[in-house]
């Protein structure tokens, strides 16, 4: 075994520690808070998915179709979301361990693209000539369930993104990169 490479048991310990809510030693509070906020954003996305699936199934039953909805489309949507959420949680755990690639991935994928996916519908709706007063006059139960979840989701993403780039976090990622380089060479 290469003396510079970690032992297989330490790899397992590091991987297991990445999923614990308590931070590993040396993780700044800003990075830990960002970690928890990213997990909050994922939880909000999962909750929204569950509510939308329940709504789609309920609409199918209410329409008298015996609960027959576009089950294939719904299942594929849920499978894609499960894969994405799983990948995102993995990236979040790597970010907390000081991996710069994970911080950059979160910033681009969730900070930019994910935020756009959350706000594009409301912006498009407003751009279509609708007014803010119409939000409440045309809102249904689904809106009142989803809107607060989306607000939490968006707030968590923005806060997590900001925390990842505070000075203490920058130092942590820079130091982690230096330690990795020293270990490799």
N, C-alpha and C positions, 0 to 999 in steps of 0.2 A: 504494500500500500504506500502511496506517495505521502511523505510526512507532512506536506503542506495541505493536503486535502482532508476535509473533515471525515471522521469515521461515519459509517452508515448509520450507527445509532444516534449520532449527533444530528444528522440530516433529518431523521425521523422526529427527534425531539424538537428541532427548529420548525419543522412543518406542523407538528401538533401545536406548538406554542403560537403559531401564526393565527390559529382559529380561536384561541382563548380571548375572552373579553378583557382580562387584565393585561396590561402592556408588558412585553418583554423588558428586561433591564435596559436602560439607556434610551428608551423611546421618549422623546419630548412630549409634554402634555398637548402641544398643538397637533402633533402627528396622531396621538391617541384620540384626541377629539375629532380630528378629520376622519379617522378610521370609523369611529362610532357614527358619525354623521353620514358617511358613505353607506354604512350598513342600514341606517334609518331610511335613506333614499331607496335602497334595494327593497326593504320591507314595505315601503309605500307603494312601490311598483308591483310587488307581489299582491298586496292587498287590493290595489286597483284591478289587477288581472282577475282575481277571485270574484270581485263584485261584478265585473263585466261578464264573466262566464255565467254567474248566477242570473244576471239580468237577461242574457241571451236565452238561457234555458227557460226562464219564467215567461219571456215574451213568446217563445215557441208554444208553451203550454197554454198561455192566455189566448193565442190566436186560434186555438182549437186544432192545431196540427198534431196533437198528442205528444207534444214535447219534441217534435222533429224540427230541429234547427239545422243550420249548416254545421253539422257535427264535425265533418272532416276539416273544414276551415278552422273551426274553433280549436280542435285538437292540435292541428299543425301550428296555430298561433301560440297555444300554451306550450307546446314542445319547444318552439323557438325561444320563447321567453324564459323557460327553465334553463335552457342551454346558455343564453345570454346572462341571466342572473348568476348562474354557477360560475361562469367565466369571470364576471365582474367581482364576485366575492373572492375568487382566487387572486385577482389583481389587487384588490383592496388589502388582502393579507400580505402580499408582497410589498406593497407601498409601506405598510407599517413596519416591515423589516428593513426599510431603508433602500429599497430598489428604485433607482431613478427612473428606469424604464416604466415601472408601474405608475409612478407619480405622473409621468408624461402621458401615459396611456389614459389614466383617469381624467387628466386635464382635457385631453383632446376628445376622447370617446364620450365621456359623461359630462364634462364641463361645457363643451361646445356642442357636440352633436346631440347628446342627451337633453340638454337644456332646450335646444331648438325643437326637438320632438315634443317637449312639454308645452311650449308656447306657440307653436305654429298654428294649431287649430284656433285658439282664441284670437290670435292676430289676424288670421285669414277671415274669421267671422266678422271682426271689427272692420277690416278692409273691405268686406263685402257690403258695407253701408249700414250695418247694424249699430245700434247704440248701446251703451252700458246699461241704460234703463231697461232695455229689452231682455237683458240677462235674467232678471228676476221675474218678468212677466211671462217669459217663455220657458222658464226652467221647470224641469220635472224632478222626480225623486232621485233619479240617477245623477243628475247634476249636483244636487245637494249632498250626495254621498261622495262623489268623485272630486268636487272642487276643493274641499278641505284637504283631502289626501294629496292632490296635486300641489297644493300650496305648501304642505309639509315637505313633499318630495323636492320641489323647486328650492325651497329655503335650505334644506339639508345639502343639496348639491352646491349651491352658491357658498354657503358657509364652509363646507368641507374643502372646496376648491381654494378659498381664501386661506384657510388654515394651513394647507399644504405648502404654501409659498411664503409664510412668515419667516423672519430671520432665523429663529431656532430650528424650524423645519429645514430651511436651506442648509444650515450648518450640519444637521443630522444626515441629510442625503449626501452632502459633499464628503463628510467623514466616512460614511458607509462605503462610498465609492472608493475612497483612498484605502480603506482596510481591505476591500476586495482585491484591488490592484496589488497591494503588498502581498497578499496571500497567494496570488497567482504568479508573482514573478519576482 
